[in-house]
Amino acid sequence: MLIETSKRLAQQAYEKILELILSGEAKPGEMLTERRLAETLDMSRTPIRDALLMLESEGLLKRHGSRGLQVKQMRIEDYMEVLQIRLLLEPEAARLAAGHVPAETLADLRKRLQDLIDGAEKGTSRPDRETVRAVDDGLHGTIADMAGNAHLAQIIHSLRRQTQIFDLRSIPERLTSTCQEHLVLIDCLEQGKSKEAAEAMREHLEHVRASIIRRLTQQ
């Protein structure tokens, strides 16, 4: 029971620190210490320590000797290299997951994506980054988990975390087009079309890469 409680607290600490990083509240290059985080999150240092080790293993934090852990500064070169690896792995995960994702999961993701598209088309308030990220994580994470290969899923989750800490201001806003690409992918998964699912994932990630290159060349 104590072990389960410890794991649960560590996971809670992980989620809270992760949100600090992804939201930009903990800025790239900033040093994170157990003491300060324990005070900020109102938690004991043990789960904080475990959470920091998890984030370090995922490549979101870098250790600097006795000074502690630093939020990784993701350069554009780092981002593009990680995205290239995702291009190799995620289409295969989509191929393996096709026909194996529960219908209710796909239905929920489809509705959430359509809601984002409808909101954008009606000109209502733009969804916050956390909402968009949650939908994106939901689809990509589900595909990785349903591929039937735990090691592949773990690698994909880690790579996605690293691309998510890239400064979002440098990434073009592709809300509607991204949602539409995701809907195509969901259709392929639902119909069990393995080859088409892999190609839909590949095209989606290629579009992400192309949009980043286009933005950089316009600067």
N, C-alpha and C positions, 0 to 999 in steps of 0.2 A: 504493500500500500504506500509506504514511504517513497519507494522508487517511482511509482506511478505519479505521485504528487510532485516529486522532483522534476520528472519529465514534463509534466503539464506546466509547471512554473517556468521551466526553461523555454518551452515553446511560446508561452505568453510573452516572456522577455524578448525572445527572438522576433516575434511579430511587431512588438512595439519599437524595437531598435531598427528593424527593417523599415518601418514606416518613417522613422526619423530620417533615414538615409534617402529613401526614394522620394520623399516630399521635399528634400533639400534643406530641411531644418538642421540636419547634421551635414555640413557642407563638405565637398571633396577636399581632402587634405587636412581636415579637422581631426585632432586626436581625441579618442574616446577612452575614458577611464572607468573602471568598475565603480569607483566611489561616486563620481559625478552622475553616472547613469542610475545608480541605486537611489540617489537623492531625487533625480528628475522623475524617474518612473515609480518611486515609492515602493521599491522592491529590495529584497536582501541581495547581497553580492554574489551568492552562490549561483542562482539561476542566471544572473547577469553574466557571470564568468562563462557558464555553459553556452549561453546564447552568442557571446562574442566569439567563442571557438567555432561555433557553427557558421557564423558569418565570415570568419577568416577562411574556413575550409571552402566556402563558396566563392572566394575571391573578391568579396566586397570590402574586406578590411586587410590592411597590410601591417605586419608587426614591425615595430621600430625599437628593438631592444627593450630596455627597461622603461622607456617612455610610454609604452602601451601600444594601442592599435590605432591606425589612421584610416579614415575613410578613403577608399581608393579613388585616385584621380584618373578617370577614364579618358584617354586621348582618343581622337578620331581614328588613329591607326589601330588602337586596341579594339575599338568598337567594330571596325570593318573586319578585323581578323576573327573576332568572336562570331560575327554574323556569317562569315564564310564557313565556319565550322557548323553553325546551325543549318546552313544550306545543305551540308552533307548529311546531317543527322535527322532533321525534322521531316523531310519528305519521306524518309524510310519509316519513321515513326507513324506518319499518317497512313502509309501503305499497310502497315501491320495493324493499325487500329480500325481501319475501315470495316464496317459490319459488326464491330464489337462494342461500340459505345452505346449505352442504354438510351432508348428512344426518348425517355423523359428528360435525360440530361441534354440531349440535342435540342429538344423542344424548348427547354428553358433558355439555352444559349441563343437559339434563334429569336426568341421573343425579346431578350435583352438587347441583341444587336439591332433588331428592327426598331425598338424603342429609341435607340441612339440615332438611327437614321431619320426617323420621324421627327425627333426633336430638332435635328440639324436642318431639315427641310422646312420646318415650320418657323424656324428662326427663334425658337424659345431659348432660354438660358443655356449656355454651353455646359455640358456635364463636366464635373471636375476630373482632374487627372486620376484620382483614386478610383472613381467609378469606371472610367474607360479602362484603366489598368486591370481592374477586377474582372471585367468581361474578357479582356485579352488573355489574362492568366487562366481564366476558366476554360477557354477553348484549347489553348496550347498545352496547358497542364493536363487536361483530360486526355488529349491525344497521346501525350508522352506516357501517362499512367496506363492507358489502355493498349499500348503497343505490345504488352506482354513481356517486357524486358526491363527489370528493375534497374539494372546498371545504366541502360540507355536513358531511362526516365530521369535518373539522378543527374546524369551529365547534362541533359537538356535543361532541367530546372536550374542548375547552376549557371549555365551559359546565359539563360534568359535573365537571371538576376543581374549578371554583369552588364548586359546591354541596357537594362532598365536604369542603372545608375548613371548612364551617360547623360550629360546635361540636356534635358528635354527641349530647351530653347533652341538647340542646334538641329533638332529633328523636325522636318516639315509636318504641318498638320494634315493628316490624311484620314480624318475620322470617317467620313462617308465611304471613301473608296476602300479603306481597310475593312469596314463592316461588311461591305458588299463582297469583298474577297473571302471573308470569313464565312459568309452565307453560302457561297459556292462550295467551299470546303465542307461545310456541314452537310450539304446535299450529297456530296460524294461519300462521306462517312456513313450517312443514313442508308444509302443505297448499296453499301458494301463494295463500291467501286475503288479497288485498291490502287490501280494505276492512276486513275483520275484524281484520287485524293492526294497522292504523292505529287502529281503535277500541279495541282491547285496550291499546295503548300509551297512548292518551289517557286511558282509564279508570284505568290504573295511576298515571300522574302526577297525575291529579285526586285519587286516594285519598291520595297522598303529601301533596299540598297541604292537603287537608281534615284530615288527621291533625295536621299542624303547627298549623293554625288552631285545631283543637280543643284541643290541648295548651296553646297560648298563652292561650286564653280561660279555661282552668281554673286558671291560675296566680294 
